[in-house]
Amino acid sequence: AAYQKQMFERIDFHCKRRMENLGLSSMIAPDPLMSAITDDCIARGRDISQDGAKYIFHLILATGLANTVDALAVIKKLVFEDQSMSMAQLIEALAKNWEGHELLRLRAIKKVPKFGNDDDYVDQIASRLMKDLEDRVDHWRRHQDMIKFPVGVGTFENYAALGHPIWASADGRYTSEALASNYSPQPGYDAEGPTAIFKSITKPDLLKYYCGCPVDISLNANEFEGELGVDRLKSLIKSFCDMGGQILTITSTTVAD
């Protein structure tokens, strides 16, 4: 409930600010090219930044989702269920960037399930979080008709920059470390392979996240060599689509000798 309250406050802040600032960008950043190829702008004689288009969109984008889910799982299990650490101890450890609390950090990393491993304990937290977020955005859709507010999950290339100003988090992350990219598990926390990742990320209802939930995975190049390897890769991608995944980015690198 405490986390939900804070999340709702941030969503409300961004939606209100976007509505208050609607049209102001035309004074400093009009967009004649986009206006020329967007329906209704020419007919209305208005730039896209001046409500020239029939529909105005503002994306509400969730970032750092895996870190948030893993952190909430740590608080739920270690503080409230196991009571192996107090909230005060956890807050002190985070304030000190885990310095002097290395055993607590290892417990947070090793003793609590992590998103991306097909474990319902933590995946249910992700499903609840994403439903709450979408429901709150839907509240803004239903109570005004100025702006369309679609939702998505993603960091694009900014996962390192987004993590830089953020203090240590309960998932074991250090201050200023990069966030998990897009809708992917935190690197190193996905121990059960790509199929488990696909199962975790498709448990929430992604149909309402129609601006996209990109998933980035790394695979061993040796697994996909030759004709059989290509068939194996095709089957993996097909499974992702069949299970309800939206966008998949696959990276494969070879370590030089």
Residue pairs with C-beta under 8 A, 6 or more apart in sequence:
3 72
3 129
4 132
7 129
7 132
7 133
7 136
8 132
8 136
11 60
11 133
11 136
11 137
11 140
12 136
12 140
14 60
15 58
15 60
15 137
15 140
15 147
15 149
18 58
18 147
19 144
19 146
19 147
22 51
22 56
22 146
22 147
23 49
23 50
23 51
25 49
26 47
26 49
26 50
29 49
30 47
30 49
30 50
31 47
31 48
31 49
32 47
34 48
35 41
35 42
35 46
35 47
35 48
35 49
35 52
36 42
38 48
38 52
38 53
39 53
39 54
40 52
40 53
40 54
41 47
41 48
41 52
41 53
44 52
45 52
46 52
55 148
56 146
56 147
56 148
57 147
57 148
57 149
57 150
58 147
58 148
58 149
59 149
59 150
59 151
59 152
59 211
60 133
60 137
60 149
60 150
60 151
60 152
61 151
61 152
61 153
61 154
61 211
62 130
62 133
62 151
62 152
62 153
62 154
63 153
63 154
63 155
63 158
63 159
63 162
63 179
64 155
64 162
64 163
64 166
64 179
64 180
65 115
65 126
65 129
65 130
65 153
65 180
65 183
66 115
66 116
66 179
66 180
66 183
66 184
66 185
66 186
66 189
67 169
67 171
67 173
67 179
67 180
67 186
68 129
69 115
69 122
69 125
69 126
69 129
70 112
70 114
70 115
70 122
70 170
70 171
70 172
70 186
70 189
71 169
71 170
71 171
72 125
72 129
72 170
73 112
73 113
73 114
73 115
73 121
73 122
73 125
73 171
74 90
74 108
74 112
74 170
74 171
74 172
75 87
75 90
75 170
76 125
77 111
77 112
77 121
78 84
78 85
78 90
78 107
78 108
78 111
78 112
79 85
79 86
79 87
79 90
82 111
84 107
84 111
85 104
85 107
89 101
89 104
90 104
90 170
92 101
93 100
93 101
93 104
93 105
93 168
94 167
94 168
94 169
94 170
95 167
95 168
97 167
97 168
97 174
97 175
98 104
98 105
98 168
98 172
98 174
105 172
106 172
108 170
108 171
108 172
109 171
109 172
109 189
112 122
113 119
113 121
113 122
114 122
114 171
114 185
114 186
114 189
114 190
114 191
115 122
115 123
115 125
115 126
115 185
115 186
115 189
115 200
116 184
116 185
116 186
116 189
116 190
116 192
116 196
116 197
116 200
116 201
117 185
117 189
117 190
117 191
117 192
117 196
117 197
117 200
118 192
118 195
118 196
118 199
118 200
119 200
120 203
123 200
123 203
124 203
126 200
126 203
126 204
127 203
127 204
127 205
130 153
130 204
130 205
130 209
131 204
131 205
133 151
134 151
134 205
134 208
134 209
137 149
137 151
140 149
141 148
141 149
150 210
150 211
151 208
151 209
151 210
151 211
152 209
152 210
152 211
152 212
152 213
153 182
153 183
153 209
153 212
153 213
153 214
154 182
154 183
154 212
154 213
154 214
155 162
155 179
155 180
155 181
155 182
156 182
159 178
159 179
159 180
159 181
159 182
160 178
160 179
162 178
162 179
163 173
163 176
163 177
163 178
163 179
164 176
165 176
166 175
166 176
166 179
167 175
168 174
168 175
171 186
173 179
173 186
180 186
180 187
181 216
182 213
182 214
182 215
182 216
182 249
183 201
183 213
183 214
183 215
184 197
184 214
184 215
184 216
184 217
185 197
185 200
190 196
190 197
190 217
194 217
194 219
194 236
195 236
195 239
197 215
197 217
198 215
198 239
198 240
198 243
198 245
199 243
201 213
201 215
201 245
202 243
202 244
202 245
206 213
206 244
206 245
206 246
209 246
212 246
212 247
213 245
213 246
213 247
214 246
214 247
214 248
214 249
215 240
215 245
215 246
215 247
215 248
215 249
216 249
216 251
217 248
217 249
217 250
217 251
218 250
218 251
218 252
218 253
219 233
219 250
219 251
219 252
220 252
221 252
221 253
221 254
223 229
223 232
224 230
224 232
224 233
224 252
233 250
237 248
237 250
240 248
